[in-house]
């Protein structure tokens, strides 16, 4: 008779919820701070997500309230709305055939890689398709949940790609220009509140989320505020104020929502799929670099400008790196990055559904 081996202890399962929350908050603060000091992309989201994963696989039973997660989605939607400026559309219109062609080719290539990973049964369903989508990592993670993908593995793929893309862009830029003197702007955690702008932002978040859910818009609590905020920001001259403390709280809730749902089996699954995921990320980075080189040769664009413009993600890191060189056309880089982000938001859901049907055939 075989004796059943004891299961691995879940260290946090028997602790009171207050103790679990305290551990989660402290661990999130430590990891986010360390990642910020290392200038890690999306540190304020990735730190709490990693803390959530550690807590989740060790039996944590606490979860953020659904209402808090919806509020965090709405804040991120307002953040994206605030980042869209009319100047970006002017740059896009000046060279729209180039931008549209590059974006569509990149989207096709990333979708093909996601399709291949799905066909190999490395990841379930449309998870690989959403995880391979270039750019807008936080937006893709939020939308993936609304379309039935495994949001944990989508986040794993998206933020792993952000790391690879940022490191590659920094290395290429370092070989081309000295970026040591250019740093990210200092974070002002508690700016003076402009109550008109801040009140308008909260109203847009609340109304946009409510309308998005009422009309059954996919990821409505995210897309509703983004659409309403963009319309009022561009057409109504409404200023959106999002203090850093509010963004940090929103990132923290989203990170916890993803991380705490990790279990040991799902973490082991991600580890087993890691070689194929890395291979797909490297393939996409190399493809986009080749696309940038071809654009540079054909149109006479500065090679570093072309490379940064076609880099598949890490928009914040790309902007900082581009600012280090006078020869880089920053408006061109950000216009192409933003155009891809907006097109991905529109084309991503139907494309994922189409590929999901193909995978299941």
C-alpha positions in Angstrom: 0.0 0.0 0.0 1.4 3.3 -1.1 1.3 6.2 1.4 0.0 9.4 0.0 2.7 12.1 -0.1 1.7 15.3 1.7 0.9 18.2 -0.5 3.1 21.3 -0.3 2.0 23.6 2.5 0.2 26.8 1.4 1.8 29.2 3.8 -0.8 32.0 3.7 -4.0 30.0 3.5 -4.6 29.9 7.3 -3.6 33.5 8.0 -6.3 36.1 8.8 -7.3 38.3 5.8 -5.8 41.3 7.5 -2.4 39.6 7.8 -2.6 38.5 4.1 -3.3 42.0 3.0 -0.5 43.4 5.1 2.0 40.9 3.6 0.7 41.7 0.1 1.0 45.5 0.5 4.5 45.3 2.0 5.8 42.9 -0.6 4.2 45.0 -3.4 5.8 48.2 -2.1 9.2 46.5 -1.9 9.1 44.9 -5.4 7.7 48.1 -7.1 10.4 50.2 -5.4 13.2 47.9 -6.5 11.8 47.8 -10.1 11.5 51.6 -10.2 15.1 52.0 -9.0 16.2 49.6 -11.8 14.1 51.7 -14.3 12.0 48.6 -15.1 9.1 49.2 -17.5 5.7 49.3 -15.9 7.2 48.8 -12.4 4.2 50.1 -10.5 2.0 47.4 -12.1 4.6 44.5 -12.5 5.7 44.9 -8.8 2.2 44.3 -7.3 1.6 41.6 -9.9 4.7 39.7 -8.9 3.7 40.1 -5.2 0.3 38.8 -6.1 1.8 35.8 -7.9 4.0 35.0 -4.9 1.0 35.3 -2.5 -1.3 33.4 -4.8 0.9 30.3 -5.3 1.3 30.3 -1.5 -2.4 30.0 -0.8 -3.5 33.6 -0.3 -7.3 33.8 -0.3 -7.8 37.6 -0.5 -8.9 39.2 -3.7 -9.5 42.9 -4.6 -13.2 43.8 -4.8 -14.7 43.6 -8.3 -15.7 47.3 -8.0 -12.1 48.3 -7.2 -10.9 46.4 -10.3 -13.5 48.2 -12.5 -12.5 51.6 -11.1 -8.8 50.8 -11.9 -9.8 49.9 -15.4 -11.6 53.2 -15.8 -8.6 55.1 -14.6 -6.3 53.4 -17.1 -8.9 54.2 -19.8 -8.7 57.9 -18.8 -4.9 57.7 -18.8 -4.9 56.5 -22.4 -7.4 59.2 -23.4 -5.1 61.8 -21.9 -2.1 60.6 -23.9 -3.8 61.0 -27.3 -3.1 64.4 -28.8 -4.1 66.1 -32.1 -0.4 66.4 -33.1 -0.2 62.6 -33.3 -3.0 62.6 -35.9 -1.3 65.4 -37.8 1.9 63.3 -38.0 -0.1 60.2 -39.0 -1.9 62.0 -41.8 1.4 63.4 -43.2 2.6 59.8 -43.8 -0.5 57.6 -43.3 0.3 55.0 -46.1 3.6 54.3 -44.4 2.2 54.2 -40.9 -0.8 52.1 -41.9 1.3 49.6 -43.9 3.8 49.1 -41.1 1.1 48.7 -38.5 -0.8 46.2 -40.5 2.3 44.1 -41.4 3.3 44.1 -37.7 -0.2 43.1 -36.6 -0.3 40.3 -39.1 3.1 39.0 -38.1 2.3 39.1 -34.3 -1.0 37.4 -35.0 0.7 34.7 -37.0 3.1 34.0 -34.2 0.2 33.9 -31.7 -1.6 31.5 -34.0 1.4 29.2 -34.3 1.8 29.1 -30.5 -1.9 28.3 -30.1 -1.8 25.6 -32.8 1.1 24.0 -30.9 -1.1 23.9 -27.8 1.5 25.7 -25.9 -1.2 28.0 -24.4 -4.9 27.6 -24.3 -7.5 29.2 -26.6 -6.8 32.8 -27.7 -4.3 33.4 -24.9 -1.3 33.3 -27.2 -3.0 35.7 -29.7 -3.7 38.3 -27.1 -0.3 37.8 -25.5 1.5 38.3 -28.9 -0.4 41.5 -29.8 2.2 44.3 -30.0 2.0 47.4 -27.8 -0.5 48.5 -25.2 0.3 45.8 -22.8 -2.0 46.9 -20.0 -4.9 47.5 -22.4 -4.5 44.1 -24.0 -4.5 42.4 -20.6 -7.7 44.2 -19.7 -9.4 43.4 -23.0 -8.2 39.8 -23.1 -10.2 39.0 -19.9 -13.4 40.3 -21.6 -12.9 37.9 -24.5 -12.3 34.8 -22.5 -8.5 34.5 -22.7 -6.5 33.4 -19.7 -5.6 36.9 -18.4 -2.7 35.5 -16.2 -0.8 34.0 -19.1 -1.6 37.0 -21.4 0.0 39.3 -18.7 2.9 36.9 -18.5 3.5 37.1 -22.3 2.9 40.8 -22.6 5.2 42.0 -19.8 7.9 39.5 -20.7 7.8 41.1 -24.2 8.0 44.6 -22.7 11.2 43.5 -20.9 12.8 42.1 -24.1 11.8 45.1 -26.3 13.0 47.7 -23.8 16.3 45.9 -23.3 16.8 45.5 -27.1 15.9 49.2 -27.7 18.2 50.4 -25.0 21.1 48.2 -26.4 20.6 49.4 -30.0 20.4 53.0 -28.8 23.5 52.7 -26.6 25.4 51.4 -29.7 24.2 54.4 -31.7 24.1 57.3 -29.2 25.0 57.9 -25.6 21.8 57.7 -23.5 23.5 57.8 -20.1 22.5 61.4 -19.5 18.8 60.9 -20.3 16.6 59.7 -17.4 13.0 59.3 -16.9 11.3 62.4 -15.4 11.1 62.5 -11.6 7.8 61.2 -10.3 5.6 63.8 -8.5 3.4 61.6 -6.3 1.2 64.3 -4.8 0.8 67.2 -7.2 -1.6 70.1 -6.4 -5.1 69.0 -7.3 -6.8 71.1 -10.0 -10.3 70.4 -8.9 -12.1 71.2 -12.1 -9.8 68.9 -14.2 -9.7 66.2 -11.5 -13.5 66.3 -11.0 -14.0 66.1 -14.8 -11.6 63.1 -14.9 -13.5 61.2 -12.2 -16.8 62.0 -13.9 -15.5 60.7 -17.2 -14.3 57.5 -15.5 -17.7 56.9 -13.8 -20.0 57.9 -16.7 -17.8 56.2 -19.3 -17.6 52.9 -17.3 -21.4 53.0 -16.7 -22.2 53.6 -20.4 -19.6 51.0 -21.5 -21.3 48.4 -19.4 -24.8 49.5 -20.3 -24.2 49.1 -24.0 -22.3 45.8 -23.4 -19.1 47.2 -24.9 -16.3 44.6 -24.6 -14.1 45.6 -21.6 -16.6 48.4 -21.2 -15.3 49.8 -17.9 -12.0 50.3 -19.8 -13.0 51.3 -23.3 -16.0 53.4 -22.2 -13.9 56.0 -20.3 -11.2 55.8 -22.9 -13.6 56.7 -25.8 -15.5 59.4 -23.8 -12.3 60.8 -22.4 -10.7 61.0 -25.8 -13.7 62.7 -27.3 -13.9 65.4 -24.6 -10.1 65.8 -24.4 -9.7 66.4 -28.1 -13.1 67.9 -29.0 -14.2 69.6 -25.8 -10.8 70.9 -24.6 -11.2 69.0 -21.3 -8.0 68.5 -19.3 -7.7 65.2 -17.6 -5.7 65.1 -14.3 -4.5 61.8 -13.0 -2.2 62.2 -10.0 0.5 59.6 -9.7 -0.9 58.2 -6.5 -4.2 57.5 -8.2 -2.4 55.7 -11.1 -0.2 53.8 -8.6 -3.3 52.6 -6.8 -5.0 51.6 -10.0 -1.9 49.7 -11.3 -1.7 48.0 -7.9 -5.3 46.7 -8.0 -4.8 45.5 -11.6 -1.5 43.8 -10.7 -3.1 42.1 -7.7 -6.2 41.0 -9.7 -3.9 39.2 -12.2 -1.3 37.9 -9.8 -3.5 36.5 -7.0 -5.2 34.3 -9.5 -2.0 32.5 -10.3 -1.7 29.0 -8.8 1.1 26.5 -8.8 -0.2 24.6 -11.8 -0.7 27.7 -13.9 2.8 28.9 -12.9 4.3 25.6 -13.9 2.4 25.8 -17.2 3.9 29.2 -17.9 7.4 27.9 -17.0 7.0 24.9 -19.4 5.8 27.3 -22.1 8.7 29.8 -21.5 11.0 28.6 -24.3 8.3 28.8 -27.0 7.1 32.2 -25.6 10.6 33.6 -25.7 11.1 32.3 -29.2 8.0 34.0 -30.4 9.0 37.3 -28.7 12.5 37.2 -30.2 11.0 36.4 -33.6 8.7 39.5 -33.4 11.5 41.8 -32.3 13.7 40.6 -35.1 10.9 41.0 -37.6 10.1 44.5 -36.5 13.8 45.4 -36.6 14.0 44.1 -40.2 10.9 46.1 -41.0 12.5 49.2 -39.6 15.7 48.6 -41.6 13.7 48.2 -44.8 11.7 51.4 -44.1 15.0 53.2 -43.4 16.5 52.0 -46.7 13.5 52.7 -48.8 12.5 56.1 -47.4 15.8 57.5 -46.3 14.7 57.6 -42.6 17.3 57.6 -39.9 17.9 53.9 -38.9 17.5 54.5 -35.2 14.3 56.5 -35.8 12.9 53.6 -37.9 13.9 51.0 -35.4 12.4 52.8 -32.4 9.2 53.5 -34.4 8.7 49.9 -35.3 9.7 48.5 -31.9 6.8 46.2 -30.8 5.9 47.8 -27.4 7.5 49.5 -24.5 6.2 52.9 -25.6 7.4 54.7 -22.5 10.9 53.3 -22.7 11.1 54.0 -26.4 10.1 57.7 -25.8 12.9 58.1 -23.3 15.5 56.5 -25.5 14.4 58.5 -28.5 14.8 61.8 -26.6 18.5 61.0 -26.0 19.4 61.7 -29.7 18.9 64.9 -31.7 18.9 62.8 -34.8 15.8 60.8 -33.8 12.5 62.2 -35.1 10.5 61.8 -31.8 7.2 62.9 -33.4 7.6 60.2 -36.1 8.4 57.5 -33.5 5.5 58.4 -31.2 3.0 58.8 -34.1 3.8 55.3 -35.4 3.7 53.8 -31.9 0.4 55.5 -31.1 -1.1 54.6 -34.5 -0.3 50.9 -33.8 -1.8 51.1 -30.3 -5.1 52.6 -31.6 -5.4 50.2 -34.5 -4.6 47.2 -32.2 -7.4 48.4 -29.9 -9.9 48.4 -32.8 -8.6 45.3 -34.7 -7.5 43.2 -31.8 -10.8 41.7 -30.6 -12.2 40.6 -34.0 -8.8 39.3 -35.1 -8.5 37.3 -31.9 -12.0 35.8 -32.4 -11.2 34.9 -36.0 -8.0 33.2 -35.0 -9.7 31.4 -32.2 -12.1 29.8 -34.7 -9.2 28.8 -36.9 -7.4 27.2 -33.9 -10.4 25.2 -32.9 -11.0 23.8 -36.4 
